């Protein structure tokens, strides 16, 4: 065989070898046949040389060797020109979800390939309970795109499904498992810590609440660990109220904290605010409904009373949760103190209606006080005090004892009527609307069985 034929055969063999390396790319460097070049699939790169020359150097990350006659070619294909999808997290675990409440989770669709990833559809077999924020988009190489999945369970139980992603990834469709545990709304009875158990920690938190270290219990929106657990009760609506009361200076009064229906109540805390310039909290008296509970009360904070309790048995019916005994301070006649339910936290409450009360400090005795101004022209005010509710009438007489004017106020509450907004007012006119003459006049107060009279002087 001639030398020319041998050269032609070797060139053909080398070209055939490069052609058969599908999806491969090579870079020929420092070749005696030229300055290098590239050979890709379905492309021929002409190599010219003679037998016996040094081998062809090919860029390589490992040693794949393809022998051709007396020569050998060293080469490794470069990375494939395809997208590669990565889903995070996988599986998609929603954990515990509450029936009827939506729970969101972000899912990242990444692309670790060398070309753009085209997502054309995303769906699931969970139906309407799973919403997907986006179902079609593109992802550049070495980047990721976030979508939001929203799961709304309609019934208690385990949730299991599949998220299916259709794209131009060679292995499409991509399937990712979806899991979750749907639970009905409820709370572990007496668990104010939120750890799922009733323990000494709950008692400690009750103590911390009452002495003011914490203002609320850690548990807020706790769901039950098991929808069928015997320790679970449904959330309920409660109404707590404090009455309106009257008291006298130095008196001790009892203020009940009343609940309209305590059915199912197991644990809670109450903070009641009051005016420390009018009242002083002395002690807390516990109702029999909480006699088997662990409870704490604190009256040492100057303007509030704290009370917290934990019970292992639910309460029933209406009644007083507890009663606060207050002392009315001296020099408080005519004032009042609100009894504000600042916070009421019940472990198994859905809503709590708070109706606050008040203590009004009323006079110890009925009294008619001196009018002001006096002398006057033409108007004056006639102050008085009522030690009890009573119908009130003011009569004005002239120096001869004749009735000049009668003013009926109807039934009035016990209290102090001193200021211009509350005291009786006389404009210096008789029943016919005529101005009376200067001189001495008498004004008379009748409040129930109490009657008193004082003098006043008109000077014109």
QUIPESUL-V154100 format. One record per run of one state. SS is the DSSP state (alpha for helix, beta for strand, coil for the rest). FROM is the first residue (numbers start at 1). LEN is the number of residues. If there is no record, write none. Layout:
# QUIPESUL-V154100
SS & FROM & LEN
SS & FROM & LEN
This chain:
# QUIPESUL-V154100
coil & 1 & 2
alpha & 3 & 18
coil & 21 & 4
beta & 25 & 5
coil & 30 & 7
beta & 37 & 4
coil & 41 & 15
beta & 56 & 3
coil & 59 & 6
beta & 65 & 4
coil & 69 & 2
beta & 71 & 4
coil & 75 & 10
beta & 85 & 4
coil & 89 & 3
beta & 92 & 7
coil & 99 & 3
beta & 102 & 10
coil & 112 & 5
beta & 117 & 8
coil & 125 & 2
alpha & 127 & 3
beta & 130 & 3
coil & 133 & 4
beta & 137 & 3
coil & 140 & 3
beta & 143 & 10
coil & 153 & 4
beta & 157 & 11
coil & 168 & 6
beta & 174 & 10
coil & 184 & 3
beta & 187 & 2
coil & 189 & 11
alpha & 200 & 12
coil & 212 & 20
beta & 232 & 2
coil & 234 & 2
beta & 236 & 7
coil & 243 & 1
beta & 244 & 4
coil & 248 & 4
beta & 252 & 8
coil & 260 & 7
beta & 267 & 7
coil & 274 & 5
beta & 279 & 8
coil & 287 & 1
alpha & 288 & 3
coil & 291 & 3
beta & 294 & 5
coil & 299 & 5
beta & 304 & 7
coil & 311 & 8
beta & 319 & 10
coil & 329 & 7
beta & 336 & 11
coil & 347 & 2
beta & 349 & 7
coil & 356 & 1
beta & 357 & 5
coil & 362 & 5
beta & 367 & 2
coil & 369 & 3
beta & 372 & 1
coil & 373 & 3
beta & 376 & 1
coil & 377 & 3
beta & 380 & 3
coil & 383 & 1
beta & 384 & 3
coil & 387 & 3
beta & 390 & 9
coil & 399 & 4
beta & 403 & 10
coil & 413 & 2
beta & 415 & 3
coil & 418 & 6
beta & 424 & 3
coil & 427 & 2
beta & 429 & 1
coil & 430 & 5
beta & 435 & 1
coil & 436 & 3
beta & 439 & 9
coil & 448 & 2
beta & 450 & 9
coil & 459 & 2
